[in-house]
Amino acid sequence: MAATTQSTPVPAHELIHEPRHLPHLRSNHGAYLAQSNVGWLKETSANTSLEEMRARYSADGYLFIKGLLPRVDVLDVRQRYFEHLAPTGILKPGTLPRDGIFDDTQNPIVHNGVGGTDLPEDAERQRLLESAHTLPEYLAFLEQPGFRAFVRKLMGWDRDVILKRTLLRHNVPNGFSTGCHYDRIFLRAGEEFLTAWVPFGDCTAEGGGLMYLENSTDVGKAIEADFTKRAKHFTPEERINGFNQNMAKDGQLSHNVVELDAEINLTYGSTDGKRRRWLAADFTAGDVVFHNPYMIHGAVKNDDRLGRIRLGSDLRFYPEGGDVDERWMRDVWRPNDGL
């Protein structure tokens, strides 16, 4: 009888969890992506070795870590944020701020968050969006020792710097949020950096979280190289401006993911002959997605069946002593700060 042998185990960073049903994804404008153009982000457990985490980040351009942060700490920030915004009428009457359920009798456009194409016209709503960035609970979260220590270990840095200008923003059901872009567009001064996207609360793939274009680092770099070539006659200030004459009004590549998908696949194709897909995930409080400056991504239109408002924050890290984009160190996010 032949001996039974076990095949070589697949490294943890190459394992892919593919739920049975793919999500239906759309952006601010346009139709839903075809199901053949949709997939799932690769999950990485928090106890995966650093070597494997770094390998995945290098290969994929992102690292989606499940349960990296204490769930209670994340939900505490969510609760405080919606307590802060409650006077705007954003919450459904009789619901808890911690749940963050949108009042669907309201016009969602009136309740756009930071990055939602245009800010609310109401000055008080803008003031609350701004002051949310200085809530003590949020600022304490940014300094969480375990989180910052993990960033340093992942990147091999002795010390880290987090940009003062973070982007704490919500995405209400059927509202507008960020379009498709890569982060280098907005942070062209300074060296390359690490972005961490933190969802403050549970968020299904169709609930307004982020979607990433698969294997798009090379596309982001190619687009940026083309921009640099066309901007060679710009002044240094114009060259680093994400809203200059070569860019869209708000710096985004597109607010229609179907159109952008067709354009990218036609222009850039794929190195392995396969069409790039848009990857999403069912996020839970405590998850974090790290991505590089050229990874193309954008917000999913929030179609959450429970009416939950997506809340998340974009955090940028540099090694201490590195060449930081100083424009983002001047202050917290302010309306019309030009960034």
C-alpha angles and dihedrals in degrees: 000000000000117000116252113236130193117233118240107281117247112246112253093243090060096052114107124197108210112187114213100248121050118221125248107242132190135156134223091295136018137033131313117280115256111262090240088063095053132083144153129272113247110255121224121193118229091241094058113122118265090238091059093043091053091048092054093046091050094047100040104029091235140059119209109197121190119218097356094143131048107270094217092054091052093048091047089061090048091052094049092048094054092043085056094050096039094100089066091066093242094135127078109250113258095023129111124253089229089062093047098207114179120234099239092197086072127085104256092212089062088059100050113148131215108311094019093133092262130021121239111276092227109100093212092054089051090049092054092048089052097045091048086074090064099045107134092231092055095045090049089052091055090057095048103144097216093052094048092046090053092052090053093049093047093050097035093239126149091211134007138211123209117205113249092222103075124167114233106179143161131213116206123204110279091002131116126267137162119328127222115296146127118247098238088073089073099034105046096139113082133016129309118292145189121256122205118195112200121191110210098211140002113309127177121220088259093044102089102277125132128291122199129208106237117247091355101141091098090049092051090049092049092050090048092049090053090049091050091051093051092045097053092110093049123105114255089256093052092045095060094041112109090205101051125129093278093057135070118264093269098028095255124135090223145331091214110073094188092057093044091048092054093046095049096046091048095046102035106018114186133290093231097042093253124118114252113246131209109245126208138164146204098253124203129194107278096038122119132192117205118195140173125249095260102046108118114229143144144176122285115231105259108249095157109163092213094051094244119165114229113230121187143151134221113218125185124203133194132177111263109263092025126128100274126191094250093196087073093051097059098082146330118283112300129181111262094008089143096242 
